Amino acid sequence: MLRTEQIERTFSVPGGCQLCVSNITGKIAVNGGESDQVHVVAIKRWRSQRQADATEIDIGQEGSRVWARSRLCRKQGWWGWARGGAASVDYVIELPRHSQVKASSVSGAAEVSSIEGQVSIESVSGPIVVRDAQGPLSVKTVSGDVSGQALRGRVHLETISGRVDLADSDLSSLSAASVSGPLRIATDLQPTGEYRAQTVSGNVELLVPTTLQCTVEGHSISGRLRTTLAQTSRGHGPGTWRIEVGGGGVGLHFDSVSGDLILRAAEGEAGAELTGAGSSEATTGAAPEAAPPTPVYSTAMDVLSAIEAGELSVEEGGTWLRQLKERQRT
């Protein structure tokens, strides 16, 4: 039988706040508004008393900082969670629009909307959605799709497995890295911006204004460049290619092992292949995998425990999980 408990807290934060919300299992939904208060609703769900006892909820305030955290009871820890599981907790949070948001989740969806301020989201497993956000945005996920709409400002994306789809945006700069999964990004480009995309396996599709002036440089082992935009200059060599659109301008940099770059007008259709990069001399754009931190984690449970305790970032945890999977194969 499913049982529930609801907890509500309200805090006054004139001038905005710095929100930190972390969850083990369950959804996180954060929405900005015109109020000068933070309203937190936590809904805890469980089927056994062991699950309820294993999961603690901590909600509080210190000055302009507000937090909402789910964590495992210290008496039970991850071993208790492994035996009986943890309760699911859904957070619904309303806060002033001019705020900063930091959200992290082990397993569950995360949604952030209507925020003017820095937003950082990290997830091990679960979809991430960001809408109507202005300010620096950082998203890191191991497994889960990422979607965004009406984003403005700097965007940094890191994903291991999952699709990325950003629509109707105006990004002042972009840094996107994907191991496996396609990236589709529709945005205006700023003359002073810097736009980079790196993939191991997965295409990158950029939908841009027809009046775009840009210089595209790419490196790939087996990927290609496809575009419908008229080029004023182009050239390519072993594993590399370079084109100028509209006389050249803002720089677009693309690096891949086997993914294509598709560059087209936002209201058009993807065009035919322009050139390929098939030489083994081409450099790959995938960032080298960082050396694993110490101490050594021997099981996936150890890795998840370290992430929950803050000993590992989501990025570091993903590195460990991939290495453990490779060890099992061998």
C-alpha positions as CSV (number, residue, x, y, z in Angstrom):
1,M,0.0,0.0,0.0
2,L,1.4,3.4,-1.0
3,R,1.5,5.9,1.8
4,T,2.3,9.6,1.5
5,E,3.4,12.5,3.7
6,Q,3.4,16.2,2.7
7,I,5.7,18.8,4.2
8,E,5.3,22.6,3.4
9,R,7.6,25.4,4.4
10,T,7.6,29.1,3.4
11,F,10.5,31.5,3.8
12,S,10.8,35.3,3.2
13,V,13.7,36.2,0.9
14,P,13.5,39.8,-0.3
15,G,15.8,40.3,-3.2
16,G,15.9,36.7,-4.3
17,C,17.7,33.6,-2.9
18,Q,20.2,30.9,-3.5
19,L,18.3,27.7,-3.6
20,C,20.0,24.3,-3.2
21,V,17.8,21.2,-3.7
22,S,19.1,17.6,-3.8
23,N,17.1,14.4,-4.1
24,I,17.7,10.7,-4.2
25,T,14.5,9.4,-6.0
26,G,11.7,11.6,-7.2
27,K,10.9,14.7,-9.2
28,I,12.3,18.3,-8.7
29,A,10.2,21.1,-10.0
30,V,11.4,24.7,-9.5
31,N,9.4,27.7,-10.8
32,G,10.2,31.5,-10.5
33,G,7.6,34.1,-9.9
34,E,7.1,37.7,-8.6
35,S,6.7,36.8,-4.9
36,D,9.5,37.6,-2.4
37,Q,9.0,34.2,-0.7
38,V,10.2,30.7,-1.2
39,H,7.4,28.1,-0.9
40,V,8.6,24.4,-0.7
41,V,6.3,21.5,-0.9
42,A,7.8,18.0,-0.3
43,I,5.7,14.9,-1.0
44,K,7.2,11.7,0.4
45,R,5.9,8.4,-0.8
46,W,6.7,4.9,0.4
47,R,5.4,1.3,0.5
48,S,7.2,-0.1,3.5
49,Q,8.2,1.4,6.8
50,R,11.8,0.5,6.0
51,Q,11.6,2.9,3.0
52,A,10.1,5.6,5.2
53,D,12.7,5.2,7.9
54,A,15.5,5.2,5.4
55,T,14.7,8.6,3.9
56,E,15.1,11.9,5.7
57,I,13.9,15.3,4.5
58,D,15.8,18.5,5.5
59,I,14.3,21.9,4.6
60,G,15.7,25.1,6.0
61,Q,16.9,28.7,5.6
62,E,20.0,30.7,6.5
63,G,19.9,34.3,5.3
64,S,19.2,34.3,1.6
65,R,20.2,30.7,1.3
66,V,17.4,28.1,1.2
67,W,17.8,24.3,1.0
68,A,15.6,21.2,0.5
69,R,17.4,17.9,0.7
70,S,16.5,14.2,0.7
71,R,19.1,12.0,2.3
72,L,19.5,8.5,3.6
73,C,19.2,8.0,7.4
74,R,22.7,7.7,8.8
75,K,21.6,4.6,10.8
76,Q,20.6,2.7,7.7
77,G,22.9,4.3,5.0
78,W,23.2,2.8,1.5
79,W,23.1,-0.7,2.8
80,G,19.7,-0.1,4.3
81,W,18.6,1.5,1.0
82,A,19.9,-1.6,-1.0
83,R,17.9,-3.9,1.2
84,G,14.6,-2.1,1.2
85,G,14.9,0.9,-1.1
86,A,14.3,4.5,-0.3
87,A,11.1,6.5,-0.2
88,S,10.4,8.7,-3.2
89,V,10.3,12.5,-2.6
90,D,8.8,15.0,-5.1
91,Y,9.8,18.7,-4.5
92,V,7.6,21.5,-5.9
93,I,9.3,24.9,-5.2
94,E,8.2,28.4,-6.0
95,L,10.7,31.2,-5.5
96,P,11.5,34.8,-6.7
97,R,12.4,34.9,-10.4
98,H,15.7,36.7,-9.6
99,S,17.3,33.8,-7.8
100,Q,20.1,31.2,-8.2
101,V,19.2,27.5,-8.4
102,K,21.4,24.5,-7.8
103,A,19.6,21.1,-8.2
104,S,21.0,17.6,-8.1
105,S,19.3,14.2,-8.4
106,V,20.3,10.6,-8.4
107,S,17.2,9.2,-10.0
108,G,14.3,11.4,-11.1
109,A,13.2,14.3,-13.4
110,A,14.3,17.9,-12.8
111,E,12.5,20.9,-14.2
112,V,13.4,24.6,-13.8
113,S,11.5,27.5,-15.3
114,S,11.2,31.3,-15.2
115,I,14.5,32.0,-13.6
116,E,16.8,35.0,-14.1
117,G,20.0,34.0,-12.4
118,Q,22.6,31.2,-12.4
119,V,21.2,27.7,-12.8
120,S,23.1,24.5,-12.2
121,I,21.6,21.0,-12.6
122,E,23.3,17.6,-12.2
123,S,21.6,14.2,-12.6
124,V,22.6,10.6,-12.7
125,S,19.4,9.3,-14.2
126,G,16.3,11.2,-15.3
127,P,15.2,13.8,-17.8
128,I,16.1,17.5,-17.4
129,V,13.9,20.4,-18.6
130,V,14.7,24.1,-18.5
131,R,12.3,26.8,-19.7
132,D,12.5,30.6,-19.8
133,A,15.9,30.9,-18.1
134,Q,18.2,33.9,-18.3
135,G,21.7,33.7,-17.0
136,P,24.5,31.1,-16.9
137,L,23.2,27.6,-17.2
138,S,25.1,24.4,-16.5
139,V,23.7,20.9,-17.1
140,K,25.5,17.7,-16.4
141,T,23.8,14.3,-16.7
142,V,24.9,10.7,-17.0
143,S,21.7,9.2,-18.4
144,G,18.7,11.2,-19.4
145,D,17.4,13.6,-22.1
146,V,17.9,17.4,-21.8
147,S,15.4,19.8,-23.3
148,G,15.3,23.6,-23.0
149,Q,13.2,26.5,-24.4
150,A,13.6,30.2,-24.4
151,L,17.1,30.2,-22.9
152,R,19.3,33.3,-22.8
153,G,22.9,33.6,-21.7
154,R,25.9,31.2,-21.4
155,V,25.1,27.5,-21.6
156,H,27.4,24.6,-20.6
157,L,26.2,21.0,-21.3
158,E,27.8,17.7,-20.5
159,T,25.9,14.4,-21.2
160,I,27.1,10.8,-21.4
161,S,23.9,9.2,-22.8
162,G,20.8,11.1,-23.9
163,R,19.3,13.5,-26.4
164,V,19.7,17.3,-26.1
165,D,17.1,19.6,-27.6
166,L,17.2,23.4,-27.1
167,A,14.6,25.5,-28.9
168,D,13.8,29.2,-29.4
169,S,17.0,30.4,-27.6
170,D,19.4,33.2,-27.7
171,L,22.7,31.9,-26.3
172,S,25.6,34.3,-25.8
173,S,28.0,31.2,-25.8
174,L,27.7,27.5,-25.9
175,S,29.9,24.6,-24.7
176,A,28.4,21.2,-25.3
177,A,30.0,17.8,-24.9
178,S,28.3,14.4,-25.5
179,V,29.5,10.9,-25.4
180,S,26.5,9.2,-27.0
181,G,23.4,11.0,-28.1
182,P,22.3,13.7,-30.6
183,L,22.3,17.4,-29.9
184,R,19.7,19.7,-31.6
185,I,20.1,23.4,-30.8
186,A,18.1,26.3,-32.2
187,T,19.6,29.7,-31.3
188,D,20.6,33.1,-32.4
189,L,24.4,33.6,-32.3
190,Q,26.0,36.7,-30.8
191,P,29.0,38.3,-32.6
192,T,31.2,38.2,-29.5
193,G,30.1,34.7,-28.5
194,E,32.0,31.4,-28.6
195,Y,30.2,28.2,-29.7
196,R,31.7,24.8,-29.3
197,A,30.4,21.2,-29.6
198,Q,32.2,18.0,-29.0
199,T,30.8,14.5,-29.6
200,V,32.1,10.9,-29.6
201,S,29.0,9.4,-31.2
202,G,26.0,11.5,-32.1
203,N,25.2,14.3,-34.6
204,V,25.0,18.0,-33.7
205,E,22.3,20.0,-35.5
206,L,22.4,23.8,-35.3
207,L,19.4,25.8,-36.4
208,V,20.4,29.4,-37.0
209,P,19.0,32.6,-38.5
210,T,19.3,32.9,-42.3
211,T,21.2,36.2,-41.9
212,L,24.0,34.4,-40.0
213,Q,27.6,35.4,-40.6
214,C,29.9,32.7,-39.2
215,T,33.1,30.7,-39.7
216,V,32.8,27.0,-39.1
217,E,35.8,24.8,-38.3
218,G,35.4,21.1,-37.8
219,H,37.6,18.1,-37.0
220,S,36.3,14.5,-37.3
221,I,37.5,11.0,-38.0
222,S,34.4,9.8,-39.8
223,G,31.9,12.6,-39.4
224,R,30.7,15.0,-42.1
225,L,29.4,18.6,-42.4
226,R,26.0,19.1,-44.0
227,T,24.5,22.5,-44.5
228,T,21.8,24.4,-46.5
229,L,23.5,27.8,-46.0
230,A,25.3,29.5,-48.8
231,Q,29.1,29.5,-48.3
232,T,31.3,32.4,-49.4
233,S,34.4,30.3,-48.8
234,R,35.2,26.7,-48.0
235,G,38.1,24.3,-47.7
236,H,39.0,21.0,-46.2
237,G,41.9,18.7,-45.6
238,P,42.5,15.3,-44.0
239,G,40.1,15.1,-41.1
240,T,39.2,18.8,-41.1
241,W,37.0,21.3,-42.9
242,R,36.3,25.0,-42.7
243,I,33.6,27.2,-44.3
244,E,32.6,30.8,-44.2
245,V,28.9,31.8,-44.3
246,G,27.9,35.3,-45.2
247,G,31.5,36.4,-45.4
248,G,32.6,34.9,-42.1
249,G,32.0,36.0,-38.6
250,V,31.3,34.3,-35.2
251,G,33.2,31.1,-34.7
252,L,31.6,27.7,-34.6
253,H,33.9,24.9,-33.5
254,F,33.0,21.2,-33.9
255,D,35.0,18.1,-33.0
256,S,33.8,14.5,-33.2
257,V,34.8,10.9,-33.7
258,S,31.8,9.7,-35.8
259,G,29.1,12.4,-35.5
260,D,28.0,14.8,-38.2
261,L,27.5,18.6,-37.9
262,I,24.3,19.7,-39.5
263,L,24.0,23.5,-40.0
264,R,20.8,24.9,-41.4
265,A,18.5,27.8,-41.3
266,A,15.9,27.6,-38.5
267,E,13.0,27.6,-40.9
268,G,14.6,25.3,-43.6
269,E,15.4,21.7,-44.0
270,A,18.7,19.9,-43.6
271,G,20.7,20.0,-46.8
272,A,23.0,17.6,-48.6
273,E,26.5,16.7,-47.5
274,L,29.1,19.3,-48.2
275,T,32.2,17.4,-47.4
276,G,33.5,14.5,-45.4
277,A,36.3,14.0,-43.0
278,G,37.4,10.4,-43.3
279,S,41.1,10.5,-42.5
280,S,42.5,8.9,-39.5
281,E,44.8,11.9,-39.1
282,A,41.8,14.0,-37.9
283,T,41.8,15.0,-34.3
284,T,38.8,13.9,-32.2
285,G,36.8,16.5,-30.3
286,A,35.9,14.2,-27.3
287,A,37.6,15.4,-24.2
288,P,40.0,12.8,-22.8
289,E,38.4,10.8,-19.9
290,A,39.7,12.2,-16.7
291,A,41.8,9.9,-14.5
292,P,39.5,8.4,-11.7
293,P,39.8,9.9,-8.3
294,T,40.9,8.0,-5.3
295,P,39.8,6.0,-3.3
296,V,38.8,3.1,-5.6
297,Y,35.1,2.3,-5.8
298,S,34.5,-1.4,-6.5
299,T,30.7,-1.4,-7.0
300,A,28.0,0.8,-8.5
301,M,26.5,1.1,-5.0
302,D,29.8,2.6,-3.7
303,V,29.7,5.1,-6.5
304,L,26.1,6.2,-5.9
305,S,26.9,6.5,-2.2
306,A,29.8,8.7,-2.9
307,I,27.7,10.9,-5.2
308,E,25.0,11.3,-2.5
309,A,27.7,12.1,0.1
310,G,29.3,14.8,-2.1
311,E,32.5,12.8,-2.4
312,L,32.1,12.6,-6.2
313,S,30.5,14.9,-8.7
314,V,28.1,13.5,-11.2
315,E,30.8,13.7,-13.9
316,E,33.3,11.8,-11.8
317,G,30.6,9.3,-10.9
318,G,29.8,8.7,-14.6
319,T,33.5,8.0,-15.2
320,W,33.5,5.4,-12.4
321,L,30.3,3.8,-13.6
322,R,31.7,3.4,-17.1
323,Q,34.9,1.9,-15.9
324,L,33.1,-0.6,-13.6
325,K,31.0,-1.6,-16.6
326,E,34.1,-2.2,-18.7
327,R,35.6,-4.3,-15.9
328,Q,32.5,-6.5,-15.9
329,R,32.8,-7.1,-19.6
330,T,36.4,-8.2,-19.3
